[in-house]
Amino acid sequence: MNPNRIIEVFCGSVDYFFGLDYIMKKHPDNSRLRSCYEGTNIRDLVQCILFDRRKRVFKLDRYLKRPRRFILTSACGEIAGVMITMSLPEFYQKVGYEDYAVIGTETASDYCEFLKHPSLANRVEIVAFNARQAQLVASRLSVKETHYWSIFTYRGKTSARSCINIRLMNAGDFDLAKQLSKGLAEYSPPSSLRFQLEGLPYKNYILSFDSAASVFIGVCPSSTGVYQINYLVVSPANRELLPVAIEAIGRLVKNSGCELIWKIKTKDVPENKSLIKRSGFVKVFDERHLHLDCCSEAYKESRTNQAKEYRYAH
């Protein structure tokens, strides 16, 4: 009989904080694991979806309670791992990763314990943090495709350049924000600016140099005490200014008592290796987003029924 056991914990409970303490001690640089556990990533995702739909900003702290959180405890009562599962049935038609799981353990055997848990049934995506975890998932579940990301954190490089003027965007910059969004595939400076003006912890910076050139950088919350780079915009002619600009924002965020991370597609890391290093960032972990093969008619029907049930109940 396995001496370990998995129990579900609830937001704000004593066991919840035991799990959070485990993450901070055993996985201190894993901002993804912490943001999922705290629920901040789900709240921020829903804020973006609802803003796109209704052009209004909602403060959705109730979504912090949405994730299901599990801790794995040993026979002596010590925590050996955490798992978070998430579902957003009300947005099934909006996002393609509505059912996912994130697992953090120190050993392969403990990771496998979570993979056996019934809460993983019908997950669409599992986020793994190293090759071994990805192998364990693939050995038990059918993986359709994998997306790779690398996470970097700012480590406090000092800059020799001082002729930079940094200011936050304001309400008069909406037209500029719309112009900036034209070249971005994933992020929206206008919505980020709207969130900032509504008092949410989004920051949109304009960095002006003595040459009159400007760099535009947006940061958004990742987890408690951690921001991430949301977007970078600079003209091709001024790309050489990026390292100094990114470093300046990293220093600004760090001086506020927070950390700054940068999430980059792994395939894009080699061509940006010099930029990353010159900006003062170092890699802290990788993410492998394993998208499971859940395309059967039975699966689709179950998801449709769940969405209908959720809308009826809420």
C-alpha positions in Angstrom: 0.0 0.0 0.0 1.4 3.4 -1.0 2.0 5.5 2.2 1.3 8.7 0.3 -2.2 10.1 0.0 -3.8 12.9 -2.0 -6.2 15.3 -0.4 -8.1 18.2 -1.8 -7.6 21.6 -0.1 -9.6 24.7 -0.4 -8.7 28.4 -0.9 -7.9 30.1 2.4 -7.8 26.9 4.5 -4.9 26.0 6.7 -3.9 23.1 4.3 -4.1 25.6 1.4 -1.3 27.7 3.0 0.7 24.5 3.8 0.6 23.8 0.0 1.6 27.3 -0.8 4.5 27.1 1.6 5.6 23.9 -0.1 5.7 25.6 -3.5 7.6 28.6 -2.2 10.2 26.4 -0.5 10.6 23.6 -3.0 9.7 25.3 -6.3 10.6 29.0 -5.5 11.2 30.0 -9.2 8.2 28.2 -10.6 5.9 31.2 -11.1 3.5 29.0 -13.3 2.9 26.6 -10.4 2.3 29.3 -8.0 0.0 31.4 -10.2 -2.1 28.3 -10.9 -2.3 27.4 -7.2 -3.2 31.0 -6.2 -5.7 31.2 -9.1 -4.4 34.5 -10.4 -3.8 33.2 -13.9 -7.4 32.1 -14.2 -8.7 35.4 -12.9 -6.6 37.3 -15.3 -7.6 35.1 -18.2 -11.3 35.6 -17.5 -10.7 39.4 -17.2 -9.3 39.4 -20.7 -12.0 37.3 -22.1 -14.8 39.4 -20.6 -13.1 42.6 -21.7 -13.0 41.4 -25.3 -16.7 40.5 -25.1 -18.2 43.4 -23.2 -15.5 46.1 -23.3 -15.8 46.4 -19.5 -13.3 45.6 -16.8 -14.4 43.2 -14.0 -12.6 42.6 -10.8 -13.1 38.8 -10.6 -11.5 37.7 -7.3 -14.2 35.0 -7.0 -12.2 33.1 -9.7 -9.4 32.7 -7.3 -11.5 30.0 -5.7 -12.1 28.2 -9.0 -9.0 25.9 -9.3 -9.2 22.5 -7.6 -6.1 22.1 -5.5 -4.6 18.8 -4.2 -1.6 18.1 -2.0 0.2 14.8 -1.7 1.2 13.9 1.8 3.6 11.2 3.1 3.0 8.8 5.9 4.8 11.2 8.3 2.5 14.1 7.2 5.0 16.0 5.0 3.9 17.5 1.7 5.5 15.8 -1.2 3.7 17.6 -4.1 0.8 19.7 -5.3 -1.5 19.4 -8.2 -4.0 22.0 -9.6 -6.7 21.3 -12.1 -8.8 23.9 -13.8 -12.0 24.0 -15.9 -13.8 27.0 -17.5 -16.9 25.4 -19.0 -18.5 28.8 -19.5 -15.8 29.7 -22.0 -15.5 26.5 -23.9 -16.1 28.2 -27.2 -13.5 30.9 -26.4 -10.4 29.1 -25.3 -8.9 25.9 -26.4 -7.3 24.9 -23.2 -10.2 25.0 -20.8 -9.3 21.8 -18.9 -5.8 21.5 -17.7 -3.6 20.3 -14.9 -0.3 21.5 -13.4 1.7 19.2 -11.1 4.7 20.0 -8.9 6.7 17.2 -7.2 10.3 16.4 -6.4 10.3 12.7 -7.5 8.9 10.7 -10.5 7.1 8.3 -8.2 5.1 11.2 -6.6 4.4 12.6 -10.0 2.9 9.3 -11.0 0.7 9.3 -8.0 -1.0 12.4 -9.2 -1.3 11.0 -12.8 -3.4 8.2 -11.3 -5.9 10.7 -9.7 -9.4 10.7 -11.1 -9.5 14.5 -11.3 -7.2 14.2 -14.4 -10.0 12.5 -16.3 -10.8 14.4 -19.5 -8.1 17.0 -19.1 -7.2 18.7 -22.4 -3.7 19.9 -21.3 -1.1 19.0 -18.8 1.8 21.4 -18.1 5.1 19.6 -17.4 8.3 21.3 -16.3 11.0 18.9 -17.5 11.5 16.1 -20.0 11.0 13.4 -17.4 7.6 14.6 -16.4 6.6 14.9 -20.1 7.7 11.3 -20.6 5.6 10.1 -17.6 2.5 11.9 -19.0 3.1 10.4 -22.5 3.5 6.9 -21.1 0.0 7.0 -19.6 -2.0 9.4 -21.8 -2.3 10.0 -25.5 -0.5 13.3 -26.3 -1.6 15.0 -29.5 0.9 17.8 -29.6 3.4 19.6 -27.3 4.1 23.4 -27.1 7.4 24.4 -25.6 8.1 27.6 -23.6 11.2 28.8 -21.7 10.8 31.1 -18.6 13.5 33.6 -17.8 13.8 35.9 -14.7 15.5 39.2 -14.3 18.6 38.9 -12.1 19.6 42.5 -11.6 22.1 43.4 -14.3 23.1 47.1 -14.1 23.0 49.4 -17.1 25.6 51.9 -18.1 23.1 54.0 -19.9 21.2 56.7 -18.0 19.5 58.9 -20.7 16.2 57.1 -20.5 12.9 58.7 -19.6 10.3 56.2 -18.4 6.6 57.0 -18.0 3.4 55.1 -17.6 0.9 55.4 -20.4 -2.2 57.4 -19.5 -5.7 58.0 -20.9 -4.3 60.2 -23.7 -2.3 57.3 -25.1 -5.2 55.1 -26.3 -4.7 55.9 -30.0 -1.0 55.1 -29.6 -1.9 51.8 -27.9 -4.1 50.9 -30.8 -1.3 51.6 -33.2 1.1 49.4 -31.2 -1.4 46.4 -31.2 -1.3 46.1 -35.0 1.9 44.1 -35.0 1.2 41.9 -32.1 -0.3 38.4 -32.5 -1.2 37.6 -28.9 -1.3 40.7 -26.6 -3.4 43.9 -26.7 -1.8 47.1 -25.4 -5.3 48.8 -25.5 -6.8 46.3 -23.1 -3.7 46.3 -21.0 -3.9 50.1 -20.7 -7.6 49.9 -19.9 -6.8 47.5 -17.1 -4.2 49.8 -15.8 -6.5 52.8 -15.8 -9.2 50.8 -13.9 -6.7 50.1 -11.1 -5.7 46.6 -12.0 -2.0 45.7 -11.6 -1.1 46.2 -15.2 1.7 48.6 -16.2 2.3 50.1 -19.7 5.6 51.9 -20.1 7.0 54.3 -22.7 10.8 54.5 -22.6 12.2 57.5 -24.5 15.8 57.8 -25.3 17.9 60.9 -26.1 17.7 60.0 -29.8 13.9 60.5 -29.6 13.4 56.8 -30.2 10.9 55.0 -28.0 10.4 51.4 -26.7 7.0 50.3 -25.4 6.8 47.6 -22.8 3.8 46.2 -21.0 3.9 44.1 -17.8 1.1 42.2 -16.1 0.8 40.1 -12.9 1.9 36.5 -12.9 1.6 35.6 -9.2 1.9 37.3 -5.9 5.1 39.5 -6.1 5.8 38.4 -9.7 5.2 40.4 -12.9 5.7 39.1 -16.5 6.5 40.9 -19.7 3.3 41.2 -21.6 4.5 42.8 -24.8 7.5 44.6 -26.4 7.2 47.0 -29.2 10.1 48.8 -31.0 10.7 49.7 -34.6 13.2 47.5 -36.4 15.6 50.4 -36.8 15.8 50.8 -33.0 16.0 47.2 -32.0 19.4 47.8 -30.5 17.7 49.8 -27.7 15.8 46.7 -26.5 18.4 45.3 -24.1 18.7 48.6 -22.2 14.9 49.2 -22.2 14.1 45.7 -20.9 16.8 45.9 -18.3 15.5 49.3 -17.1 12.0 47.8 -16.6 13.5 44.8 -14.9 15.3 47.1 -12.5 12.2 49.2 -12.0 10.1 46.1 -11.1 12.8 44.7 -8.8 13.2 48.0 -7.0 9.4 47.9 -6.2 10.0 44.6 -4.4 8.7 42.3 -7.1 10.3 39.9 -9.6 10.0 40.1 -13.4 9.8 37.1 -15.7 9.9 36.7 -19.5 8.1 33.9 -21.2 9.5 33.0 -24.6 8.7 30.2 -27.0 11.6 27.8 -26.8 12.0 27.7 -30.6 12.6 31.5 -30.5 15.2 31.4 -27.7 18.3 30.8 -29.9 17.8 33.9 -32.1 17.1 36.0 -29.0 20.0 34.5 -26.9 22.1 37.7 -27.0 19.1 39.9 -26.3 18.1 37.8 -23.3 21.6 37.8 -21.8 22.2 41.5 -22.4 18.9 42.3 -20.8 20.0 40.6 -17.6 17.7 37.6 -17.7 18.5 34.0 -16.9 16.4 30.8 -17.5 14.8 29.3 -14.5 12.6 26.6 -16.0 10.9 25.2 -19.0 7.3 24.5 -19.7 6.0 21.7 -21.9 2.3 22.1 -22.6 1.1 18.6 -23.5 -2.2 18.8 -25.4 -4.0 15.5 -25.0 -6.0 13.7 -27.7 -9.5 14.4 -26.6 -11.3 14.6 -30.0 -13.6 11.6 -29.7 -17.3 12.3 -30.1 -18.0 11.0 -26.6 -15.5 13.6 -25.2 -17.0 16.4 -27.2 -20.5 15.5 -26.1 -19.4 15.3 -22.4 -17.9 18.8 -22.7 -21.0 20.2 -24.4 -23.2 18.8 -21.7 -20.9 20.1 -18.9 -21.0 23.6 -20.4 -24.8 23.5 -20.6 -25.1 22.3 -17.0 -22.8 25.1 -15.9 -24.7 27.8 -17.6 -28.0 26.4 -16.2 -26.6 26.3 -12.7 -25.1 29.9 -12.9 
